């Protein structure tokens, strides 16, 4: 088809004027008009039925009604047929093709997650790449077409075997899918927004199919981009265990299909296809633990692994408690509910406050760590019978008796449910029994009087406990408690005779380079909130570890002093020294097993409920390297 032929057809069909036609891709043309914005004309071959193109237009109209950022039909009747070829016209999206960088993969992860919240019941089968399956269909049709396109010769035997055994994910959960949800089909507009184009072949199919291809595209750019894309995707969708188990197998298929098409077109040799298979196999092998690229954790401190897994289980428990318990926050909630707190407040206070009553002194002894008692009183979880010398109801003395309020009783009931629910999920999602055994192998040799949770930290962020005054609790320990005790013992050993606190070194000093860093960038670099960063910088400035000063452009920047640089550089050796001592103390095989079971989980982030406060904030892609348990017991993500 010549440019003039297409222009003539559009003029006759739509009564428009055409000043130029530019081919953008095979069968895709930009159409410039003097009387309005440019169009895009997609001209399909005779092998693609007009009914399928009508379906493409119907999908675009549905996306427009839903407010999804997709290209729009250029006319109420956007599909026409000429000489047996269907033509679809859409509005040209002004902008540039999205660069394959972290921002692009973050946005694509969010948008694909949003798309997959639409079940697309009753929609046509979709997901097949239209270049090889012009008549449309799902992943199986794509695999069959790739097999048909492959020469039946010995040199292509391994490629054929890969397709014969291909996993199309047909029995996995389905959703509204786009066949090619990658940067090549994303346009960044002048205002920074992003629009997805080329919905040819979209429809209902296994949601893991386009996700796997997005993760493959991300890994081809940089393995870290996989984490970026998948963490944003999980804001909207929680994959089932079967999907996680088969993610690598499904990921292998589309790249192989594309190579078959290139072989058919004479663009790729058998030798090159085999090399590509090796690259894809490596990517598939690395994608695990729910779509994360598992990095080489050999040099990652054991402290970081413990921290990030503790954060994961704690945040999931907090999300579940928030979902089940009436509460208040600055973002809304129930007017009659208590202020929302995190699980460390259960461990350090509410679990011991029963209807029989407990004195403040006894609470401190049993908990083994301090609690925010004034907050628990103000927030409506406990009430105090003051002693004769008490004057301030928010500061009861050691002999004051504490009892739960009605809200406190309800919270106790909810927490009892939460532990069982979350641990059940972890048994399905991860090898929780193996994790428990690995942690227990270390925890059994630790001081049994260690607290069951990480202590609330003050402005200096130092970890403080009262290990000598506490009677060991009886009964099995939760995963969160096992993680907390092992991490706490490691932290105390590092912080003894060393400063500043590990929370400051791991979350702030660690991300400061020799050049100044903008203060506003620190939450994203560290994974903790701006409030926690501000508190940390206050202390670090007072102790002359950093200097906070005006930035050359706007805002403030922070730079390390010589003292801060020394502390930062000494942290790695300090962590390594403690881990080496632990290998001698507990046995190298015990620590190796602990590392092996922690590694696939570290950095994983639990998806919040849509009604939860975490769903309303922009959570970055970085999980903190050390928990910062603040005055309400959290939040470990710093928010």
N, C-alpha and C positions, 0 to 999 in steps of 0.2 A: 504494500500500500504506500503510495507516495504522499508526501505532505499535502500537495495540492488536492489530491483525491479526498483526503480526510477533511480538509478545509471546505471543499465544495459540499460534502455531505452534511457537515454541521451547519453551514449557512442555509441549506435547503430545509434541514430538519427543524432548526430552532430559530431561524430568521435573525441570526446574529451576524456581526461583522468579524472577520478574522484578519488580523494583521501579521500573524506569524505562527508557525507550527514548529516546535522543537522536540526531537525525540529525547526522552529522559532515560528510558530503559526499553527493553524489547517489548514492543506493543504499547508503550506508555508515552504519551505526548503532552507537552504543554501547549495550550492554545491561547495566544494573546488576542485580546479584544480591545478595540478603542472605546467601546461603549460600556465597559464594566470590568470587573476583576477577571484575571486569567482563569481558564479552566484546565482540567486534566482530562484527557480522553484515553480510556483504556480500550484498545481494540483487540478482541479475542479471536483466536483461530476458529475455523468452522467446527472443530471437534468439541468446543465448549458450548453446550446448549444455551439458547437464550433464556430458558427457564432458570438456569443456574445464575446467570447474570442478573435476572430479575430478583433472585434471592439475595445476591450481593447488595442490590439497591435497598431491598427491604431491611436488611441488617443495618445499613447505614442510617436509614430513617429511624429505626429503633434505638440506635446509639444516640442519635441526636435528641430524641425524646427523653432519654435517660440522662442527658447532659454529659455523656462520656466524650472525652477529647479525641474524636475521630474526624476524618475528612467528611464533608457534607456533599450531598447530591447537589448538582448545579441547576437542576430543573425539576419540576414536579414529575416529569416523565423522563427520567435520566437514561433509560435504556432504549436503544434503537437498533435496527438490524438492516444491514446493507450487504448485498452479495453473499448472504449466508453467514455473515460475521456480525456478532453482537458488539455494540459499542456502549460503554458506560461513561457518562460525563460527571465529574465532581468538581467542586471548587478547588482551585489551586491554593495550597497552604503556603503562605509567605513565610520564609525562614530559611534555615540551613539544615542539612542533614545532621542529626545529633552526633556529636563526637563520642567515640567509645570510651568514655571516662567514668569516674565514680558517680558523678551527678546523674549522668544518663542512665546508668544501670540502677541507681537508686530509684529514679522516677519510673523506669520500666517495671521494676519490682512492685512498686505501689500500684501502678495502673493495671498490671496483670492480675494482682491480687483482687483489685476492685472488679475486674472483668469476671473473675472466677467466683465471685459471690452470686453471679446470675446463673441459675441452674439451666436456663435455656430449654425447658421442657417443651416438647413439640417442635423444636427447631430441626432443620435438616442436619444430617450427619456432616461434620466439618472437621477441619484440621489438616487435610491433605494439601501438600504443596502443589499449587495449580500448574506449575511449569511441567510437572511430570504426571499429574492427574488432572487434566483440563476439565474432565466431566464432573469433578467434585467427588467428595466422599471423605472417609475418615482415615486414620493412620494405616489400617490394614490395606486399603486401596492404594495408598502410597507405596507400601512395601511391595505389593504385588506388581505395581507398575515399574518399580525399580528393578525387580527380578527380570521382568520382561525386557527391560532396556539393556540388560547386561549381556555381553557376548558370551555364548556358551562354549568357552574355551578354558583349558586348564589353568592358564595364567590368572584368570579371574576366579578360580575356585575358592580361595579364602574369602573374597568379597561376597560370593554367592552364599557360602556357609553362614556368614554373618547375617545375611538377610533372612535365610531360611529359619534361623533360630531367633529372629528379632522379636522383642517384646513390644507389642503395640499398646499395652496398657488398657485394652478394651474392657476388662472386667473391673477396672478401678473407677473411682468416682468421676462423674462427668460434669461438665460446666460449659459455659459459653467460651469457645476457644478461637484464637486467631492463629493461623498456621505459621506465621513468621514474625513473632513478636521480639524483634531485635533492633539494634540501633539503625540499621539500614532502612527500616520502615518507620522511623521516628523523626519528626521535624521539630526543631527548636525554633520557636517564634521569637520575634524581636523583644517581646515582653518577658521572655524567659520560660513561658509555658511550653508544653510539649504536646504534639498531636500525632496520633498513630494513623498511618495510611496503609493502603493495599490490603483490604479486607476480603480479597478474592478467596473463596473457599472457606471462609469462617462459618462456624456453626456449632453444633453440639458434639463434644468429644471428650476424651480423657484429659482432665485438667493438667495432669503431669506431663502431657506431650509437649505443649508450648513452653512450660516451665523448664523442662529438661533442655530444650534447645536454647532458651535464654541463658541458662547456666553454662552451657557449652560455649556460647558466644562470649560470655563474660570471662570464662577461663582462658579462652584464646587470647584475650587482651592482657589479663593479669589475674592470677589465682585469687587475689584479694577481692576482685570484683564479684566473685561468686558470693562471698559473704555479704557484700553490699546489696546485691539484688535479692538474695533470699531473705535477709533480715527484713527488708521492706515488704516483700511479698507476704511474710507471715503476720504482718499487721492486720491482714484481712482473712487469710486462709491458714488453717492448721491441717497439714497433710496427715493422712492416716498412716499407721505403722506399715501397712503393706506398700503404700506409695513410697515411703522413705526407703524401704528395703529394696525396691525395684527401680529407684531413681537412676542409678548408674546404668542399668541395663537399657532403660528407655532412652537415656541420653545418647547411647551409641548409635541409635537408628538413623535419625535425620541426617547427620553428617555423612553416613554411608549412602543414603538415598541421593543426596546432592552429588556425591562422587559418581554414582551410577549415571546420573543425568549428564555430568561433565564427560564421562566416558562415551556416552551415546553421541554427544555433540562433538566428539573428537578433541576435547580440551584437556583430557587427563589420561595418563598411561596407567597400566596395571601396577607398575612399580610405585608410582606416586600415590595411587590409591592405597596400597599396602602401608606406605609410610604414614599416610593420614590416619589409617586405622590404628596404628600404634600410638599416635598422638592422642586420638580420641579415647583409646583404652586407658591411657594414663590419666586423662581427665576424669573418666568415669570412675576409676579406682580411687581417686582422691576425693570425689564428691560423696560424702557420707554424713551421718549424723543429722539428717534432715536438710540436705542441700548445701551444707557448708563444705568448703574446700578445707580439708584438714591439713594444716601446715606441719612442717617438721618441728615437733615440740621438744627436740632433744635439748636445746638450750633454754627452754622456757622454765622459769623457776617453779618448783613444786608449789610454792606459795601462791603463784598466780593461778595454777590449775585448781587448787583447793578453793581459792577465792571465787573464781568464776562459776564453779559448780555449786558452791553454797549460795551464791547470788541467784542462780537459776532456780533452785528448788525453793528458796525463800520468796522470790518474786512470784512464783506460781502459787504458793500458799497464800500470799497476800492478795493476789488477784481473786482467788477462790473465796477467801473470807469476805472481801469487798462485795463480791457478787451475791453472797448469801446473807449478808448482815446489813440491816438498815443502819445508815450512818450519815454523817455530814462531812463535807469537805468545802474548801473554798470554791470548788467547781460545782457545787450543788449537793443533792442527796436528800435524805429525809429530815424534815424539821425536828422530828422527835428523836432521831437517832443520835448516838454518841459520836464524838469526833473520830474519824478513821485513824487507826493505828496499825502498825505492822507486827508481824509475828514475834520479834524479840520482846515486845511488851507483854505478850502472853507468857513467854518463857521466864521473864524476869519479874513478873508481878501476878497477872490474873490467874495463872494456873494454881497458885497457892492460896488465893483469896476465896475461901468457901463460905457457906452460910454459917459455919461454926465460928468463924472469925479467926484472925491471926494478927499478932502484934507487928508493928513496923520492924522491931528488932528481929523477930523470928523470920519475917519475910526476907530480910537482908541475909540472914544466915542460910536459909534454905536455897535462895536464888543463887548465892555465890557471886553476885555482881549487883551493882547499883541499878535502880530503875528510876523512871521519871514519875515519882509518886504524886507530886503536885499536879502534873498533867493528867494522870489517871483519875484524880479526884475531880479536876475541872472538866474533863471531857465526858464524865458521866459513867465510868465503869465501876468505880469503887466509892464507898463512903467510909468515913472515919468516926469512931467514937473517941473523942479527944480525951487525953489524960488531964489530971488536975493542973499541970503546969503548962499545958498547951494554950497558946493565945491565937495563933494564926491557923485557921482551918485548912489552909493549903500547905502548912508545914507541920504536920503532926509529929509528936515526939516518939521515942522508941517504944513507949508503952501504949500508945494509941492502938485501938483495935480496928482492923479493916474488915469490911464485908462487901460482897458484890451488890451493886444496884440491880434492878431488873434488867437493864441493858447489859450489865456485866454477866449476869447468869445466862442471858441469851448468847453472848459472845463466847462463853465457855462451851456451850452446846455446839455452836457453829465450828469452833476450832477443833473439837473432837471429831467432827465429820470431815473437816478439811484435810487433816493428816492422812486419814485412810484414803480419801479420794485421790490426793496428789501422789501418794506412794504407789497406789494402784496404777496410775498413769505412767509413772516412771518404770514400773515393772514391764509395762507393755512397750514403752518407747525406748528405754535403755535397758542394759543388763543390770538392773538395780540390785539383784541378789549378789552379783559379783562385786558391785560397788560397795555394798554393805560389808561383805567379807573382807575386802581390801582395807577399808577404813577400820574395821574392828581389829584387824591384825596389828594396827598401830595403836588404836585407842585403848586396847586392853593393857598396854604397858604405860599409859599416861596416868597422871594423878587423877583418880576417880572423882575427886572433889572439884574438878574443873566445872565451870558453869555449862549449862546446856545450850547457851547461845553466845554470840559475840557481844561484848559489853557495849553500852552506849558510850560514845567518845565525846570528849570535850573539845575546847578550842585547840589544845595541843595535839589532839588526835591519838594520844598514847593509849594503848590497851591496858586496862587495869582490871584486876579480878581480886576476889577474896578467897583464894583457894584453901586456906587453912581453916576457915570457920564453917565449912560446909559439909554436911553429911551426904554421901553419895546416894542418889535416888535409886530405886529398885525398878525392875522391869526392863523390857527392851527399849533401846534408844531409837529415836527417829533418825532418818537420813540426815535431816538438817542438824540434829544434835551431834551426830558422829562427825559430820563435816566441820561443824563449829569447833568441837574439841580439838580435832587434829590441827586445824588452822590456827586455833588460839595457842596451842602449845608451840607450834612453829614460830608464831609471831612473837610470843614472849621471849623465846630464845634469841631471836634476831634483835629485838629492841633492848634487851638487857645490855647495858653499857654502850649503847649505840643510839644516836639521834640524828635527825628528827624521827618522828613516828613513821612506821611503815606505810600508813595510809597516806601520809604526805609525800613520801618518797616515791611510792608506786603510782600514785594518781596525779601528782603535780610535777615534782622534780623530774620524773621519768620522761615526761613529754616536752620538757623545756630543752631546746637546742642551745648551742652556744650563741646563736643570733637571737634577738628579742622575739617574743611570741605575743600576738595580740591577746589580750585578756578574754575578749569575746570568743576566741577560738578554743579556749581551754576546755569548756564543757564537751565539745565534740571530740577533742583529742583524748580526753580522759574517760568520758562516759559518765561523769558525775555532774550534778546540777550547778547552775551559776551560784546559787546560795552556798553550796558546799565549797565551791572554788573561792568565793569571796572570803569565807571564814578561814580557809587554808592560807590564802594569800596574806590575810591580816597577821596570822601567827608567823608565817615564813618571813614577812617583812620585818616584824618586830625582832626576830631572832637573826636578822641579817643574812638569810639564805637567798633572798631575792630582792630586787628593786622594782617597784611598780612606778611607771612614769608615763607622761603623755606620749602617744604614738605620733610619728611624723605626719600621718594623714588625719585620722580622727580616732577618738577613743583612747584607751590606754594599752600599754604593752608591759610585759614582765620580762626581766632578764635575770639570769643567774649571777650571783656574786661568786667570788672565788670559793667562799665557804659552801655555797649552794652547789657549785660544780663538783667540789670534792665529795659532798654528801651523795650527790647523784651517782657519781662514778664508783663510789664505794658500795653502793647497794647491791649490785650484781655479785661481786665477790662475797659479800656478807651472806646473801641468800644461798650461794653455792656452798659456803663453808658449813652452814647449818645442815643443808641437805647431805653433805658428805658425812657429817657426824651422825645423822639419822641412818645413813646406810650402814655405818659401823654398829650403831645401837640396835636397830631393828632387823638388819640384814638387807643386803642389796637386792635379793629377789623380792622381798616384801615391798620395798620402795619402787622397784621396777613394775611390779604388778599394780601398785597404786597409780603410778603414772599412766600405765596402759589403759586402765579403766576410766580415769579422769579425762584423758585427752579427747576422746570423741565428743564429750559433753561440754568441755570448756568453751566458752564463747557463745553457747546456745542461749537464745532469748525466748522465754515463753510468751505466746501471743495473749494479750489481754482480752477480756470480754468487751464487746462493743459499748456496754454501759459503764465500763470502768474508767477511772481517771487517766490511766496510762494510755488508753486509746485516744485521748484528746490531746496528747502532747506529741511533739516531734522527738522521738527517741532516736539517737544516733546509731551508728553501726559499731560503736566501741563499747564493750562490756568493761567495767572498771577492773583494774588489776588488783584491787583490794577493796573490801566492803567498807563503806562509811556509814555506820549505824548511828543515826542522829537522834534527836531528842524524843521523837515519837516512835522510836524503834526502827527507823528507816528513813529514807528507803535505800536499799542497797544500790539501786541505780542512780542514787543521788537526787532524784526529783523531789 
